[in-house]
């Protein structure tokens, strides 16, 4: 849970969301977000912790061809 809370806080800060802003956007109470970020305590439903941790992961781009590079503006 410690690792999960740290990933979520890092992701929130990366997206430049305040706790209050994330609360409004997500529908999760501000108190719950604060408690989660400070203690790691959160209620998870349906025992889906493994799936839930994937939400905090940043996506990596996969380049499979020169066309991918051109589409992403890496090559002109």
C-alpha positions as CSV (number, residue, x, y, z in Angstrom):
1,X,0.0,0.0,0.0
2,X,2.9,2.3,0.7
3,X,4.2,1.9,-2.9
4,X,0.7,2.4,-4.2
5,X,0.1,5.6,-2.3
6,X,3.5,7.0,-3.4
7,X,2.7,6.3,-7.1
8,X,-0.7,7.9,-6.9
9,X,0.7,11.0,-5.2
10,X,3.5,11.3,-7.8
11,X,1.0,10.9,-10.6
12,X,-1.3,13.6,-9.0
13,X,1.6,16.0,-8.7
14,X,2.8,15.2,-12.3
15,X,-0.7,16.1,-13.6
16,X,-0.6,19.3,-11.5
17,X,-3.8,18.4,-9.6
18,X,-4.3,19.6,-6.1
19,X,-5.9,17.2,-3.7
20,X,-9.1,19.3,-3.8
21,X,-9.1,19.4,-7.6
22,X,-8.6,15.6,-7.8
23,X,-11.4,15.2,-5.3
24,X,-13.8,17.1,-7.5
25,X,-12.7,15.4,-10.7
26,X,-12.8,11.9,-9.3
27,X,-15.8,12.1,-7.0
28,X,-13.7,10.8,-4.1
29,X,-14.0,12.9,-0.9
30,X,-11.2,15.2,0.0
31,X,-10.8,13.5,3.3
32,X,-10.4,10.1,1.7
33,X,-7.7,11.4,-0.6
34,X,-5.8,13.1,2.2
35,X,-6.0,10.0,4.3
36,X,-4.8,7.8,1.4
37,X,-1.8,10.1,0.7
38,X,-0.8,10.4,4.3
39,X,-1.4,6.8,5.6
40,X,-2.0,4.6,2.6
41,X,-5.4,3.7,4.0
42,X,-8.1,3.3,1.3
43,X,-11.1,1.1,0.8
44,X,-10.7,-1.1,-2.2
45,X,-13.7,-3.1,-3.5
46,X,-13.8,-6.6,-5.1
47,X,-10.2,-7.4,-4.1
48,X,-8.8,-5.8,-7.3
49,X,-5.7,-4.3,-5.9
50,X,-3.5,-5.7,-8.7
51,X,-5.6,-4.0,-11.3
52,X,-5.8,-0.8,-9.3
53,X,-2.1,-0.4,-9.1
54,X,-1.9,-0.3,-12.9
55,X,-3.9,3.0,-12.8
56,X,-0.9,4.8,-11.3
57,X,1.6,3.6,-13.9
58,X,2.7,6.0,-16.5
59,X,2.3,4.8,-20.1
60,X,5.4,4.2,-22.1
61,X,5.5,4.8,-25.8
62,X,6.4,1.9,-28.0
63,X,8.1,2.6,-31.3
64,X,7.7,-0.2,-33.8
65,X,8.5,1.5,-37.1
66,X,9.8,4.7,-38.7
67,X,6.1,5.6,-39.3
68,X,5.6,5.7,-35.5
69,X,8.4,8.2,-35.2
70,X,7.0,10.4,-38.0
71,X,3.5,10.4,-36.5
72,X,4.9,11.5,-33.2
73,X,6.9,14.3,-34.8
74,X,10.3,12.8,-33.9
75,X,11.4,12.8,-37.5
76,X,10.5,15.3,-40.2
